[in-house]
Amino acid sequence: MTIGDLAAATGTKVETVRWYERVGLLPAPPRTEGNYRAYDAGHLRRLGFIRRSRDLGFTVAQIRELLALADQRDGSCGQVDLLARAHLTTVEQKISDLMRLAHELHEVIGQCDCGTVAECRIIEALSPHSSM
């Protein structure tokens, strides 16, 4: 398949596919006689894995490690488990931070009297406090 076909099949931009090749996440495909990239089902599976991992918030470095582990089919999945658990901790911390942010925004919005901007509690809360 062409790079456009691969990109469309995975919901990835063509330039992103090329970037994944440049950074070594996706192996470069063979070229046709016309010098076009010729992708196969293995590229499709690997790019699908990369996309799903990115959608779940894994970093490029983490995906690189996951792919290396996935390529060792007979290896222990213990390292995969450790990576997933570390990522889960990061995700849970982000959720906690977002919950605190939502709480703060609810409080600030709840203080709004919808008067003038000069009296706006939201603008006041977002403004840095002056030391003067």
N, C-alpha and C positions, 0 to 999 in steps of 0.2 A: 504494500500500500504506500501511497505517497505521504509526505509530511502533512499535507492538508487533510488527507483521510484520517491519519492518526490523530491529528489535533481535533478534528471534528468528533471522532469516536470517543474521545476522552474529555471533551469540553475544555481543551487546552488551547491557548493561542500558539500559533506556529513559532513565534519568537521564543516563547517559553520552552517549547520542545527543543529548539536549538540551544537554549541556555542550559537545559538539563544535560544535553550532550556535552557542552563545553565544560561543565563542572564535574562531569564524570558520573552522574546518576543514571543516565541513559546511554548505553553503548552506541557508538556511531554505527549506523547501518551500512551495509554494502551499497555501492553505487551502481546504477544501471549504465548501459553503454552511453546513454545521453547525459551521464553524470548527475542523475537525480537520485536522491536517497530512496532506498527500497526497504521499507519497514515490514516486519513480519509479526506473527501472533505473539512472539516473545516480547517484542518491543511494546505491543499493546498491553500485555499483562503488566509489564514493569512500569509503564507510564501510568496505568490505572492504579497501581500500588502507590506510586509517588503522589499522584493527585489525591487519593483517599487519605494518605498520611498527612499531606499538607492541609487538607480540609479538617483533619482532627487536630491541627496545630503543632505537629511535629516540626522541628527545625530541619534544615537541610543536612546538618551534621548528624542529627538523630536518624534521619531517613537513610543517609549513607551507611550508618552502622546497622540499621535494620536490614537494608538490602544485602550487606555483606553477610549478616547472619542468615538471612533467607537463602542465600546461595549455598550455604553449608547444610544441605537438607538432612544429614544424619547427625548434626550437632545438637547439643542440649538447647532447649528453649529458655534456660535459666537467665541468660543475658537479655533475651527479648523481654522476659518478665520484668527484670530490673529496669530496663529502659521505659517500659510501659508504666510501671509504678512511679518512677521519677516524674514522668510526664503528667500522670494523674495528680501528683502532689502539686505540680505547677498549675494545672488547670483548676484544682480546688482552691488554691491561693488566689488566683485571678477571680474566681467566682466570689470568694469572700470579699475581695477588694471592691468588686462591682456592687455587691450587696450594701457595703458601707457607703459607697458613692450614691446609690439609689436612695438610701435612708437620708443622707445629707441633702440631696436634691428635694426629696419630699418635704423635709423641714423648711428649707429655704423657700420653696414654692408656696408652702402653707402660710408663710409670713407675708405674702404679697397681698396688698390691699388694692391693687390695680389703680393706684393713684397716678401721680406724675413720675416720670423717670427720676427726677431729683429725689423723690422719696422712696424709690424702689428698693426693697429689701434684698431682692435677688442681685441687683447691681452692686449694692453695698457689700453683700456677702462674697461676691466674686472679686471685688476690688482689693488690692493689697492694702494692709493696714499701714497708715502713715505713722512714722515715729516722731512726727512734729507735735 
